[in-house]
Amino acid sequence: MICSVVQVKPTNDFKVYVYFNDGKIKLYDMSPFVGKGVFKPLESADFFVERCTVMNDTLAWDVTGTFDPRECIDIAPETIYADGIEITDPLAQEVA
């Protein structure tokens, strides 16, 4: 089964809660990459949070503000699934 991302919730400390279509939730830490190479635009915490979205069935950042899937920074869902830390739903914890 190829997993795809269905929802993301970014944090101000350059982490993202990533929800997959199989029900798993991963916490993915982008801080080691932020500000480097293709990830340079993500060094602003505001940009990181405000432009974080789902595109191409994965975690992405809408660089141009046009939601063009060809003009985004994205991470392969397989990478997030393998390297992210599996967690319980943080949204459910906020409500409780």
DSSP file (Angstrom, degrees, kcal/mol; ACC not computed):
  #  RESIDUE AA STRUCTURE BP1 BP2  ACC     N-H-->O    O-->H-N    N-H-->O    O-->H-N    TCO  KAPPA ALPHA  PHI   PSI    X-CA   Y-CA   Z-CA
    1    1 A M              0   0    0      0, 0.0     2,-0.7     0, 0.0     0, 0.0   0.000 360.0 360.0 360.0 131.6    0.0    0.0    0.0
    2    2 A I        -     0   0    0      2,-0.0     2,-0.2     0, 0.0    76,-0.0  -0.854 360.0-143.0 -94.2 119.8    1.3    3.4   -0.9
    3    3 A C        -     0   0    0     -2,-0.7     2,-0.3    17,-0.0    78,-0.1  -0.564  15.3-165.5 -84.3 145.1    0.4    5.9    1.8
    4    4 A S        -     0   0    0     -2,-0.2    17,-2.3    73,-0.1     2,-0.4  -0.931  24.0-109.7-128.0 156.6   -0.6    9.4    1.1
    5    5 A V  E     +A   20   0A   0     52,-2.5    15,-0.2    -2,-0.3     3,-0.1  -0.664  30.9 173.7 -85.6 134.2   -0.9   12.5    3.3
    6    6 A V  E     +     0   0A   0     13,-3.0     2,-0.3     1,-0.4    14,-0.2   0.611  65.7  11.6-113.6 -20.1   -4.4   13.7    4.0
    7    7 A Q  E     -A   19   0A   0     12,-1.3    12,-2.9    46,-0.1    -1,-0.4  -0.988  57.0-164.6-157.1 148.9   -3.8   16.5    6.6
    8    8 A V  E     -A   18   0A   0     -2,-0.3    10,-0.2    10,-0.2    46,-0.1  -0.983   4.7-169.1-135.0 149.5   -0.9   18.5    8.1
    9    9 A K  E     -A   17   0A   0      8,-2.2     8,-2.7    -2,-0.3     2,-0.1  -0.862  17.6-156.7-138.1 102.0   -0.6   20.6   11.2
   10   10 A P  E     -A   16   0A   0      0, 0.0     2,-0.3     0, 0.0     6,-0.2  -0.367   2.8-148.4 -77.9 157.7    2.6   22.7   11.4
   11   11 A T    >   -     0   0    0      4,-2.7     3,-1.0    -2,-0.1     4,-0.2  -0.806  26.4-113.9-118.3 163.9    4.2   24.1   14.6
   12   12 A N  T 3  S+     0   0    0     -2,-0.3    36,-0.1     1,-0.3    37,-0.1   0.604 112.0  64.9 -72.6 -11.0    6.2   27.2   15.1
   13   13 A D  T 3  S-     0   0    0      2,-0.1    -1,-0.3    32,-0.0    18,-0.2  -0.001 122.8 -97.6-103.5  30.0    9.3   25.1   16.0
   14   14 A F  S <  S+     0   0    0     -3,-1.0    16,-2.5     1,-0.2    17,-0.7   0.803  85.2 122.6  64.7  35.1    9.5   23.7   12.4
   15   15 A K  E     - B   0  29A   0     14,-0.2    -4,-2.7    -4,-0.2     2,-0.4  -0.872  44.3-154.9-118.2 158.5    7.8   20.4   13.1
   16   16 A V  E     -AB  10  28A   0     12,-2.2    12,-2.9    -2,-0.3     2,-0.6  -0.995  14.4-139.8-137.6 130.6    4.7   19.1   11.3
   17   17 A Y  E     -AB   9  27A   0     -8,-2.7    -8,-2.2    -2,-0.4     2,-0.5  -0.804  29.0-161.6 -82.2 122.7    2.0   16.6   12.4
   18   18 A V  E     -AB   8  26A   0      8,-3.4     8,-2.7    -2,-0.6     2,-0.5  -0.942   6.2-157.3-117.4 120.6    1.4   14.6    9.3
   19   19 A Y  E     -AB   7  25A   0    -12,-2.9   -13,-3.0    -2,-0.5   -12,-1.3  -0.842  11.3-156.3-100.4 126.6   -1.8   12.5    9.0
   20   20 A F  E >   -A    5   0A   0      4,-2.8     3,-1.9    -2,-0.5   -15,-0.2  -0.641  27.9-114.7-102.6 159.4   -1.8    9.5    6.6
   21   21 A N  T 3  S+     0   0    0    -17,-2.3   -16,-0.1     1,-0.3    -1,-0.1   0.595 113.6  62.5 -68.9 -10.5   -4.6    7.8    4.8
   22   22 A D  T 3  S-     0   0    0    -18,-0.2    -1,-0.3     2,-0.1     3,-0.1   0.377 121.5-103.8 -93.7   5.0   -4.0    4.6    6.8
   23   23 A G  S <  S+     0   0    0     -3,-1.9     2,-0.1     1,-0.3    -2,-0.1   0.273  79.2 130.8  95.0 -11.2   -4.8    6.4   10.1
   24   24 A K        -     0   0    0     -5,-0.1    -4,-2.8    62,-0.0     2,-0.4  -0.460  42.5-153.8 -76.6 150.1   -1.2    6.8   11.3
   25   25 A I  E     -BC  19  87A   0     62,-0.5    62,-2.4    -6,-0.2     2,-0.4  -0.992  10.3-169.5-124.6 130.1    0.1   10.1   12.5
   26   26 A K  E     -BC  18  86A   0     -8,-2.7    -8,-3.4    -2,-0.4     2,-0.7  -0.937  18.7-141.8-120.4 142.0    3.8   11.1   12.3
   27   27 A L  E     -BC  17  85A   0     58,-2.8    58,-2.4    -2,-0.4     2,-0.5  -0.920  24.5-165.3 -99.2 117.7    5.6   14.0   13.8
   28   28 A Y  E     -B   16   0A   0    -12,-2.9   -12,-2.2    -2,-0.7     2,-0.7  -0.918  10.1-147.1-112.7 123.8    8.2   15.1   11.3
   29   29 A D  E     +B   15   0A   0     -2,-0.5   -14,-0.2   -14,-0.2   -15,-0.1  -0.792  20.4 173.2 -93.5 111.9   11.0   17.5   12.3
   30   30 A M    >>  +     0   0    0    -16,-2.5     3,-2.1    -2,-0.7     4,-1.7   0.503  52.5 101.3 -91.9  -6.5   12.0   19.8    9.5
   31   31 A S  T 34 S+     0   0    0    -17,-0.7    -1,-0.2     1,-0.3   -16,-0.1   0.803  75.4  57.3 -55.9 -34.2   14.4   21.9   11.7
   32   32 A P  T 34 S+     0   0    0      0, 0.0    -1,-0.3     0, 0.0    -2,-0.1   0.757 115.9  37.5 -66.7 -19.3   17.6   20.2   10.4
   33   33 A F  T X4 S+     0   0    0     -3,-2.1     3,-2.0    -4,-0.1     6,-0.2   0.698  85.9 114.7-102.3 -24.2   16.6   21.2    6.8
   34   34 A V  T 3< S+     0   0    0     -4,-1.7     6,-0.2     1,-0.3     3,-0.1  -0.220  84.6  13.6 -58.2 132.1   15.1   24.7    7.2
   35   35 A G  T 3  S+     0   0    0      4,-1.9     2,-0.4     1,-0.2     5,-0.3   0.445 103.7 109.7  85.3   0.9   17.1   27.5    5.6
   36   36 A K  S X  S-     0   0    0     -3,-2.0     3,-2.3     3,-0.1    -1,-0.2  -0.919  84.4 -47.2-115.5 135.1   19.3   25.1    3.6
   37   37 A G  G >  S+     0   0    0     -2,-0.4     3,-1.8     1,-0.3    -2,-0.1  -0.161 129.0   1.1  52.2-129.2   19.2   24.5   -0.2
   38   38 A V  G 3  S+     0   0    0      1,-0.3    -1,-0.3     2,-0.1     4,-0.1   0.717 132.3  61.9 -63.2 -21.1   15.7   24.1   -1.5
   39   39 A F  G X   +     0   0    0     -3,-2.3    -4,-1.9    -6,-0.2     3,-1.7   0.338  69.6 107.8 -88.7   6.9   14.3   24.6    2.0
   40   40 A K  G X  S+     0   0    0     -3,-1.8     3,-1.9    -5,-0.3    -1,-0.2   0.875  71.9  58.7 -52.4 -44.4   15.7   28.1    2.3
   41   41 A P  G >  S+     0   0    0      0, 0.0     3,-0.7     0, 0.0    -1,-0.3   0.717  95.2  66.8 -61.5 -17.7   12.2   29.8    2.0
   42   42 A L  G <  S+     0   0    0     -3,-1.7     6,-0.3     1,-0.2    -2,-0.2   0.481  70.5  94.8 -82.5  -0.9   11.1   27.8    5.1
   43   43 A E  G <   +     0   0    0     -3,-1.9     2,-0.6    -4,-0.2    -1,-0.2   0.704  67.7  81.0 -68.6 -17.7   13.5   29.7    7.5
   44   44 A S  S <> S-     0   0    0     -3,-0.7     4,-2.9    -4,-0.2     5,-0.2  -0.796  74.6-148.9 -86.5 123.2   10.7   32.1    8.4
   45   45 A A  H  > S+     0   0    0     -2,-0.6     4,-2.3     1,-0.2     5,-0.2   0.872  98.6  53.3 -60.0 -37.1    8.5   30.5   11.0
   46   46 A D  H  > S+     0   0    0      2,-0.2     4,-3.1     1,-0.2     5,-0.3   0.942 111.5  44.2 -63.0 -47.3    5.5   32.5    9.7
   47   47 A F  H  > S+     0   0    0      1,-0.2     4,-2.4     2,-0.2    -2,-0.2   0.930 112.0  54.5 -61.2 -45.9    6.1   31.2    6.1
   48   48 A F  H  < S+     0   0    0     -4,-2.9     4,-0.4    -6,-0.3    -2,-0.2   0.915 117.7  34.5 -54.0 -48.4    6.7   27.7    7.4
   49   49 A V  H >< S+     0   0    0     -4,-2.3     3,-0.6    -5,-0.2    -2,-0.2   0.929 119.9  47.0 -76.2 -47.0    3.3   27.6    9.2
   50   50 A E  H 3< S+     0   0    0     -4,-3.1    -2,-0.2    -5,-0.2    -3,-0.2   0.813 117.7  40.6 -69.9 -31.1    1.2   29.7    6.8
   51   51 A R  T 3< S+     0   0    0     -4,-2.4    11,-2.3    -5,-0.3     2,-0.3   0.437  84.5 116.7 -99.1  -0.3    2.3   28.0    3.6
   52   52 A C  E <   +D   61   0B   0     -3,-0.6     2,-0.3    -4,-0.4     9,-0.2  -0.523  40.4 132.6 -71.0 131.4    2.3   24.4    5.0
   53   53 A T  E     -D   60   0B   0      7,-3.0     7,-2.5    -2,-0.3     2,-0.5  -0.872  58.2 -84.8-158.7-174.7   -0.3   22.3    3.1
   54   54 A V  E     +D   59   0B   0     -2,-0.3     2,-0.3     5,-0.2     5,-0.2  -0.968  51.3 153.5-110.5 121.9   -1.0   19.0    1.4
   55   55 A M  E >   +D   58   0B   0      3,-2.2     3,-1.8    -2,-0.5   -50,-0.1  -0.983  64.4  14.9-142.0 150.0   -0.1   18.9   -2.3
   56   56 A N  T 3  S-     0   0    0     -2,-0.3     3,-0.1     1,-0.3    -1,-0.1   0.816 129.7 -66.4  55.5  31.4    0.9   16.0   -4.5
   57   57 A D  T 3  S+     0   0    0      1,-0.2   -52,-2.5   -53,-0.1     2,-0.3   0.757 119.5  77.3  62.0  27.9   -0.6   13.7   -1.8
   58   58 A T  E <  S-D   55   0B   0     -3,-1.8    -3,-2.2   -54,-0.2    -1,-0.2  -0.929  94.3 -64.0-151.8 175.6    2.2   14.8    0.7
   59   59 A L  E     +D   54   0B   0     16,-0.4    16,-1.9    -2,-0.3     2,-0.3  -0.478  64.7 159.4 -64.2 130.3    3.4   17.5    3.0
   60   60 A A  E     -DE  53  74B   0     -7,-2.5    -7,-3.0    14,-0.2     2,-0.4  -0.962  39.0-131.9-150.7 165.1    4.3   20.6    1.0
   61   61 A W  E     -DE  52  73B   0     12,-2.3    12,-2.0    -2,-0.3     2,-1.3  -0.996  23.5-132.4-123.9 127.2    4.8   24.3    1.2
   62   62 A D  E     - E   0  72B   0    -11,-2.3    10,-0.2    -2,-0.4     3,-0.1  -0.642  27.6-178.6 -78.9  94.2    3.0   26.6   -1.3
   63   63 A V  S    S+     0   0    0     -2,-1.3    -1,-0.2     8,-0.8     9,-0.1   0.882  76.9  36.2 -66.6 -41.5    6.0   28.8   -2.3
   64   64 A T  S    S-     0   0    0      7,-0.9    -1,-0.2     4,-0.2     8,-0.1   0.614 101.4-121.8 -92.0 -13.2    4.1   31.0   -4.8
   65   65 A G  S    S+     0   0    0     -3,-0.1    -2,-0.1   -14,-0.1    -3,-0.1   0.619  90.5  99.1  80.8  12.5    0.8   31.4   -3.0
   66   66 A T  S    S-     0   0    0      5,-0.2    -3,-0.0     2,-0.1    -4,-0.0   0.376  89.1-123.8-110.3   0.9   -1.0   30.0   -6.0
   67   67 A F        +     0   0    0      1,-0.2     5,-0.1     4,-0.1    -5,-0.0   0.820  52.8 160.5  55.0  34.0   -1.4   26.3   -4.9
   68   68 A D    >   -     0   0    0      3,-0.2     3,-2.0     1,-0.1    -1,-0.2  -0.778  36.4-149.6 -83.9 115.5    0.4   25.2   -8.1
   69   69 A P  T 3  S+     0   0    0      0, 0.0     3,-0.4     0, 0.0    -1,-0.1   0.654  97.3  56.6 -64.5 -13.1    1.6   21.7   -7.3
   70   70 A R  T 3  S+     0   0    0      1,-0.2     2,-0.2     3,-0.0    -2,-0.0   0.617 104.0  55.0 -88.0 -13.5    4.6   22.3   -9.6
   71   71 A E  S <  S+     0   0    0     -3,-2.0    -7,-0.9     2,-0.1    -8,-0.8  -0.440  91.7  94.2-116.9  55.8    5.6   25.3   -7.6
   72   72 A C  E    S-E   62   0B   0     -3,-0.4     2,-0.6   -10,-0.2   -10,-0.2  -0.907  70.2-121.3-138.6 166.2    5.9   23.9   -4.1
   73   73 A I  E     +E   61   0B   0    -12,-2.0   -12,-2.3    -2,-0.3     2,-0.3  -0.962  43.8 171.9-105.6 123.7    8.5   22.4   -1.8
   74   74 A D  E     -E   60   0B   0     -2,-0.6     2,-0.4   -14,-0.2   -14,-0.2  -0.920  29.2-138.8-135.2 163.2    7.4   18.9   -0.8
   75   75 A I        -     0   0    0    -16,-1.9   -16,-0.4    -2,-0.3     5,-0.0  -0.957  36.8-104.2-118.3 134.2    8.8   15.8    1.0
   76   76 A A    >>  -     0   0    0     -2,-0.4     4,-1.8     1,-0.2     3,-0.8  -0.340  25.0-133.9 -57.2 132.0    8.2   12.3   -0.3
   77   77 A P  H 3> S+     0   0    0      0, 0.0     4,-2.7     0, 0.0     5,-0.2   0.838 105.8  59.7 -59.9 -31.4    5.5   10.7    1.8
   78   78 A E  H 3> S+     0   0    0      2,-0.2     4,-2.2     1,-0.2     5,-0.2   0.866 104.1  51.1 -63.1 -36.0    7.6    7.5    2.1
   79   79 A T  H <> S+     0   0    0     -3,-0.8     4,-2.9     2,-0.2     5,-0.3   0.930 112.1  45.1 -66.4 -46.5   10.4    9.6    3.8
   80   80 A I  H  X S+     0   0    0     -4,-1.8     4,-2.5     1,-0.2    -2,-0.2   0.922 113.7  50.3 -63.0 -43.9    7.9   11.1    6.3
   81   81 A Y  H  < S+     0   0    0     -4,-2.7    -1,-0.2    -5,-0.2    -2,-0.2   0.891 118.0  38.8 -62.6 -41.1    6.4    7.7    7.0
   82   82 A A  H  < S+     0   0    0     -4,-2.2    -2,-0.2    -5,-0.2    -1,-0.2   0.881 127.5  31.1 -77.9 -39.6    9.8    6.1    7.6
   83   83 A D  H  < S+     0   0    0     -4,-2.9    -3,-0.2    -5,-0.2    -2,-0.2   0.641  96.7  95.9 -99.6 -16.8   11.6    8.9    9.4
   84   84 A G  S  < S-     0   0    0     -4,-2.5     2,-0.6    -5,-0.3   -56,-0.2  -0.343  78.9-111.5 -73.7 157.1    8.7   10.6   11.3
   85   85 A I  E     -C   27   0A   0    -58,-2.4   -58,-2.8    -2,-0.1     2,-0.3  -0.794  30.8-126.0 -90.4 122.9    7.9    9.7   14.9
   86   86 A E  E     +C   26   0A   0     -2,-0.6     2,-0.3   -60,-0.2   -60,-0.2  -0.514  41.8 166.6 -71.6 132.9    4.6    7.9   15.2
   87   87 A I  E     -C   25   0A   0    -62,-2.4   -62,-0.5    -2,-0.3     2,-0.2  -0.828  37.5 -99.7-136.7 171.8    2.3    9.6   17.7
   88   88 A T        -     0   0    0     -2,-0.3     5,-0.0     1,-0.1     3,-0.0  -0.494  65.6 -68.1 -86.9 169.7   -1.3    9.7   18.9
   89   89 A D     >  -     0   0    0     -2,-0.2     4,-1.3     1,-0.2     3,-0.2  -0.429  41.0-165.9 -67.1 112.1   -3.6   12.5   17.6
   90   90 A P  H  > S+     0   0    0      0, 0.0     4,-1.7     0, 0.0    -1,-0.2   0.792  88.1  60.3 -68.6 -26.3   -2.4   15.8   19.0
   91   91 A L  H  > S+     0   0    0      1,-0.2     4,-1.4     2,-0.2     5,-0.1   0.888 103.1  50.5 -67.2 -38.5   -5.7   17.4   17.9
   92   92 A A  H  > S+     0   0    0      1,-0.2     4,-1.7     2,-0.2    -1,-0.2   0.863 108.6  52.9 -66.5 -35.0   -7.7   15.0   20.1
   93   93 A Q  H  < S+     0   0    0     -4,-1.3    -1,-0.2     1,-0.2    -2,-0.2   0.854 105.4  54.6 -68.1 -34.6   -5.4   15.9   23.1
   94   94 A E  H  < S+     0   0    0     -4,-1.7    -1,-0.2     1,-0.2    -2,-0.2   0.864 111.1  45.1 -65.9 -35.8   -6.0   19.7   22.6
   95   95 A V  H  <        0   0    0     -4,-1.4    -1,-0.2     1,-0.2    -2,-0.2   0.841 360.0 360.0 -77.5 -34.7   -9.8   19.1   22.8
   96   96 A A     <        0   0    0     -4,-1.7    -1,-0.2    -5,-0.1    -2,-0.2   0.482 360.0 360.0 -66.2 360.0   -9.7   16.8   25.9
